[in-house]
Amino acid sequence: MKFVSHAIRAAIIASICSSTVASAGALEDIYLKALNNDAQLKVAEATFRANKEALPQAKAGLLPNINASANTSYTDSDLASFNNHGYTVSLVQPVFSASRWFTYQQGKTLDDQAQLRFDLAQQSLILQTVETYLNVLRAKSNLETAESQERAIKRRLDQVNAQFEVGLIAITDVHEAQASYDNARVNLIEAEGALDNSYEAIERLTGESITRTDLLSEEYPIQELTPSNPEKWLNKALSGNIGLQVVKADIEVSRRNAQIAKAGHYPTVDLNATYDRDKGTANSNDWNSGRVVGLTFSLPLYQGGATSSRSRQAYAQLDASTQTFDDTARGVKQSTRSLLRNVKTNVQSVYARQQSIVSSQAALDATSEGFSVGTRNVVDVLAAEQALYTAKRDYANARFDYVLNLFTFKQQVGTLNPEDLTGLDHWLVIED
């Protein structure tokens, strides 16, 4: 999978931003702003442009080298005094140079690797956008739960105080309810701070202050990945994971580097052509021209062992690159299996926690009824309320965990692209 180049990407951003703003979902809006403002992506883009120059520089070693020079001088001696001036144009064309050829081949690999690194940076920005956005939704959900819990416990505290005033319950129940309410207030304050922090993360990503985010629809499908066969996903990850492709390119770069080092023992042949025009000698003041064309053969015989040392060093680096690739490939396999299990666990967790809310609500209703007739105390009621709101919070977090793991898995197998953001946007609903 190839992402667009930085020039095409800039044109796409300008085109989208110039169209109707309402046509883009909230998540897509944030991603477009991040494309245009994220400092880390700008660093990656500048690095991409710099690394793309490796190929033309390597190719230059195979092309003619043309130089021009001019000189002027004055000679004063006992025999004669005269001015001399002239100019020279020379050309050197490599005919055979193994090191320059291998450098050119290495440059093509570095060019491809530069594109891969930039693709990886763009994938990382997509995942970062999703994660940052989900963190806001998670913080908003936690805040809503904390507010509901605080209101519910406040009503319970008012009820307990009223019962205590008429002598129906002991002061200990009032203290229990007050302590529970104080804890709920602390949770509410912390939730408010967490939401502010999550908005700060979006501002850092986009360079703009964002005050509105849509919500994830309750209809968003929570389902396992298909096919369920892990081997198919492992093969896809090994062939599509961009990070692994970058490391694989390192092997080819190291292999070419070893060939370059070894080529230090090989001869070189250059074509030389020189045109010289000179005026002014002791005997004549006429212009004299000279033309020389020839071949130069050079064979390095001994450089103090430096060439052999560089060759051994390069082959050791090649071995290190190979071992790094093997380790990275094993890491990709492990991460792919783990993410598959995580997504499967998330699916089961979402439905289990959804049922937990129903069970916790039924338990709270029964406990509240028991408290009303005197068979349960306020501690039981407060514990049941705590269990209900914990179940609601865990259910929301499980849904967000599923979405994040799904997008992380797509990056793992190399399929994550901006269209996935568009797909998720369809399941975001405007907040009331």
Secondary structure, DSSP 8 states (H G I E B T S, - for coil): -----HHHHHHHHHHHHHS-GGGS-HHHHHHHHHHHH-HHHHHHHHHHHHHTTHHHHHHHTTS-EEEEEEEEEEEE-SS-EEEEEEEEEEEEEEEE-HHHHHHHHHHHHHHHHHHHHHHHHHHHHHHHHHHHHHHHHHHHHHHHHHHHHHHHHHHHHHHHHHHHHTTSS-HHHHHHHHHHHHHHHHHHHHHHHHHHHHHHHHHHHHSS------EE-TT------SS--HHHHHHHHHHH-HHHHHHHHHHHHHHHHHHHHHGGGS-EEEEEEEEEEEE--SS--SEEEEEEEEEEEE----STTHHHHHHHHHHHHHHHHHHHHHHHHHHHHHHHHHHHHHHHHHHHHHHHHHHHHHHHHHHHHHHHHHHHHTSS-HHHHHHHHHHHHHHHHHHHHHHHHHHHHHHHHHHHHT---HHHHHHHHTTEE---
